[in-house]
Amino acid sequence: MLSYLLLAAAAAAADACALLTADEIQRVQGESPQISKPSSQSGGELLVRQCFYQLPTFEKSISLEVTTGPAAKAYWQKAFHESRAQEKDEKDEEGEAKEQPERVRGLGEEAFWTGSLKLGGLYVLQKGSILRLSIGGADAKGAKLKKLRALARPALKRL
């Protein structure tokens, strides 16, 4: 039974890496992945499948995550709707106002950019699943969002 569960977890993790092709990554980042590292974890009513696409220029690497399960929609509501009102006046460790999630139109049922320029990511809700994409590099937020949108479109078609 345990070996079956491990095989099922490995298969689920591999599915995340199948959401983007090397050609799609090449078109957006200018490089093809050297390695695609799948992983997965589950907790409660959520299953999180991840893929790290390591590119030759490490800073251009891509992190993709898919969260599914009966609690995914509730998690989305809490993360992007309930918490927005509560965090409006909160400050970060340096006393700066926390950056609020920014709505991104034209992807999935709903999408948001959240986080800093360095650690930000694109979150997309579609068919009860949450897709999260992030890329490294020194690009400005607008350039990163353009790349993330270009990566999200084919990945969402395969969800």
Kinemage of the C-alpha trace (Angstrom):
@kinemage 1
@onewidth
@group {chain A} dominant
@subgroup {mainchain}
@vectorlist {calphas} color= white
{ca met a 1} P 0.000 0.000 0.000
{ca leu a 2} L 2.793 2.410 0.903
{ca ser a 3} L 4.572 1.797 -2.412
{ca tyr a 4} L 1.310 2.517 -4.263
{ca leu a 5} L 0.976 5.849 -2.422
{ca leu a 6} L 4.576 6.762 -3.236
{ca leu a 7} L 4.014 5.930 -6.910
{ca ala a 8} L 0.802 7.972 -6.935
{ca ala a 9} L 2.602 10.941 -5.336
{ca ala a 10} L 5.439 10.678 -7.883
{ca ala a 11} L 2.954 10.546 -10.774
{ca ala a 12} L 1.083 13.575 -9.409
{ca ala a 13} L 4.336 15.520 -9.051
{ca ala a 14} L 5.375 14.620 -12.599
{ca asp a 15} L 2.083 16.030 -13.880
{ca ala a 16} L 3.156 19.516 -12.762
{ca cys a 17} L 6.245 19.329 -14.980
{ca ala a 18} L 4.037 18.374 -17.943
{ca leu a 19} L 2.234 21.722 -17.784
{ca leu a 20} L 4.998 23.559 -19.665
{ca thr a 21} L 7.093 22.348 -22.581
{ca ala a 22} L 10.762 23.111 -23.166
{ca asp a 23} L 9.773 25.045 -26.321
{ca glu a 24} L 7.337 27.248 -24.386
{ca ile a 25} L 9.971 28.001 -21.775
{ca gln a 26} L 12.571 28.687 -24.493
{ca arg a 27} L 10.232 31.189 -26.204
{ca val a 28} L 9.638 33.131 -22.979
{ca gln a 29} L 12.968 32.872 -21.138
{ca gly a 30} L 15.348 32.446 -24.084
{ca glu a 31} L 16.681 29.159 -22.656
{ca ser a 32} L 15.436 25.599 -22.348
{ca pro a 33} L 15.405 23.860 -18.969
{ca gln a 34} L 18.403 21.706 -18.111
{ca ile a 35} L 16.459 19.896 -15.409
{ca ser a 36} L 12.798 19.679 -14.415
{ca lys a 37} L 12.454 18.715 -10.742
{ca pro a 38} L 8.976 17.496 -9.729
{ca ser a 39} L 7.741 17.205 -6.151
{ca ser a 40} L 4.443 16.989 -4.327
{ca gln a 41} L 3.015 17.188 -0.861
{ca ser a 42} L -0.412 16.853 0.626
{ca gly a 43} L -1.932 18.222 3.750
{ca gly a 44} L -5.520 18.022 4.849
{ca glu a 45} L -7.695 18.537 1.810
{ca leu a 46} L -4.982 20.056 -0.386
{ca leu a 47} L -2.520 18.441 -2.775
{ca val a 48} L 0.357 20.638 -3.935
{ca arg a 49} L 2.260 19.534 -7.042
{ca gln a 50} L 5.388 21.466 -7.924
{ca cys a 51} L 7.934 21.658 -10.688
{ca phe a 52} L 11.176 23.599 -10.677
{ca tyr a 53} L 12.498 24.186 -14.178
{ca gln a 54} L 16.211 24.877 -13.793
{ca leu a 55} L 17.600 26.916 -16.664
{ca pro a 56} L 21.289 27.310 -17.617
{ca thr a 57} L 21.135 30.870 -16.269
{ca phe a 58} L 19.862 29.944 -12.813
{ca glu a 59} L 18.224 33.348 -12.223
{ca lys a 60} L 15.883 32.661 -15.161
{ca ser a 61} L 14.593 29.406 -13.626
{ca ile a 62} L 10.853 28.887 -13.214
{ca ser a 63} L 8.862 27.623 -10.271
{ca leu a 64} L 5.411 26.200 -11.010
{ca glu a 65} L 2.953 24.981 -8.399
{ca val a 66} L -0.557 23.542 -8.709
{ca thr a 67} L -2.784 23.301 -5.644
{ca thr a 68} L -5.850 21.085 -5.918
{ca gly a 69} L -8.336 19.396 -3.646
{ca pro a 70} L -11.668 20.037 -1.955
{ca ala a 71} L -10.245 22.966 0.066
{ca ala a 72} L -8.506 24.778 -2.830
{ca lys a 73} L -11.338 27.230 -3.509
{ca ala a 74} L -11.676 28.066 0.216
{ca tyr a 75} L -7.897 28.598 0.380
{ca trp a 76} L -8.152 30.999 -2.575
{ca gln a 77} L -10.999 32.939 -0.944
{ca lys a 78} L -9.039 33.321 2.280
{ca ala a 79} L -5.784 34.268 0.542
{ca phe a 80} L -7.154 36.786 -1.950
{ca his a 81} L -10.444 38.064 -0.609
{ca glu a 82} L -10.780 37.760 3.160
{ca ser a 83} L -7.181 38.672 3.976
{ca arg a 84} L -7.153 41.730 1.714
{ca ala a 85} L -9.502 43.631 4.006
{ca gln a 86} L -7.632 42.545 7.146
{ca glu a 87} L -4.134 43.369 5.829
{ca lys a 88} L -4.963 46.735 4.314
{ca asp a 89} L -3.274 48.700 7.117
{ca glu a 90} L -0.572 46.159 8.080
{ca lys a 91} L 3.122 46.986 7.797
{ca asp a 92} L 6.024 44.716 6.918
{ca glu a 93} L 9.182 44.257 9.032
{ca glu a 94} L 10.673 47.549 7.791
{ca gly a 95} L 7.513 49.494 8.630
{ca glu a 96} L 6.500 49.799 4.965
{ca ala a 97} L 2.899 49.183 3.961
{ca lys a 98} L 2.467 45.594 2.813
{ca glu a 99} L 1.990 45.256 -0.924
{ca gln a 100} L -1.553 44.126 -1.640
{ca pro a 101} L -2.316 41.460 -4.251
{ca glu a 102} L -2.821 43.073 -7.644
{ca arg a 103} L -5.588 41.722 -9.861
{ca val a 104} L -4.383 40.446 -13.239
{ca arg a 105} L -7.064 40.338 -15.907
{ca gly a 106} L -7.463 37.848 -18.748
{ca leu a 107} L -6.255 34.651 -17.062
{ca gly a 108} L -8.401 31.868 -15.647
{ca glu a 109} L -11.430 32.652 -13.498
{ca glu a 110} L -9.376 35.109 -11.472
{ca ala a 111} L -5.666 35.974 -11.176
{ca phe a 112} L -3.392 38.030 -8.917
{ca trp a 113} L 0.222 39.164 -8.751
{ca thr a 114} L 1.465 39.160 -5.185
{ca gly a 115} L 4.748 39.673 -3.385
{ca ser a 116} L 7.795 41.741 -4.081
{ca leu a 117} L 9.646 42.140 -7.372
{ca lys a 118} L 12.240 39.625 -6.218
{ca leu a 119} L 9.870 37.066 -4.675
{ca gly a 120} L 6.600 37.803 -6.456
{ca gly a 121} L 4.406 35.330 -8.220
{ca leu a 122} L 1.358 35.019 -10.417
{ca tyr a 123} L -1.576 33.088 -8.919
{ca val a 124} L -4.409 31.907 -11.172
{ca leu a 125} L -7.640 30.182 -10.177
{ca gln a 126} L -9.084 27.825 -12.789
{ca lys a 127} L -11.451 24.856 -12.498
{ca gly a 128} L -11.017 24.705 -8.728
{ca ser a 129} L -7.214 24.524 -9.038
{ca ile a 130} L -4.663 27.192 -8.181
{ca leu a 131} L -1.696 27.699 -10.506
{ca arg a 132} L 1.280 29.643 -9.137
{ca leu a 133} L 4.185 30.675 -11.331
{ca ser a 134} L 7.293 32.636 -10.451
{ca ile a 135} L 10.490 33.467 -12.298
{ca gly a 136} L 13.783 34.892 -11.172
{ca gly a 137} L 15.838 37.627 -12.729
{ca ala a 138} L 16.177 41.362 -12.520
{ca asp a 139} L 13.292 42.243 -14.850
{ca ala a 140} L 10.885 44.990 -13.832
{ca lys a 141} L 7.455 43.898 -12.591
{ca gly a 142} L 5.764 44.639 -15.928
{ca ala a 143} L 8.281 42.511 -17.841
{ca lys a 144} L 7.948 39.663 -15.326
{ca leu a 145} L 4.164 39.771 -15.537
{ca lys a 146} L 4.321 39.646 -19.333
{ca lys a 147} L 6.527 36.535 -19.151
{ca leu a 148} L 4.382 34.931 -16.446
{ca arg a 149} L 1.225 35.492 -18.508
{ca ala a 150} L 2.916 33.888 -21.526
{ca leu a 151} L 3.840 30.858 -19.390
{ca ala a 152} L 0.458 30.661 -17.655
{ca arg a 153} L -1.628 30.453 -20.850
{ca pro a 154} L -0.360 27.058 -22.069
{ca ala a 155} L -0.136 25.688 -18.520
{ca leu a 156} L -3.788 26.573 -17.867
{ca lys a 157} L -4.862 24.751 -21.034
{ca arg a 158} L -3.284 21.569 -19.637
{ca leu a 159} L -4.759 21.817 -16.130
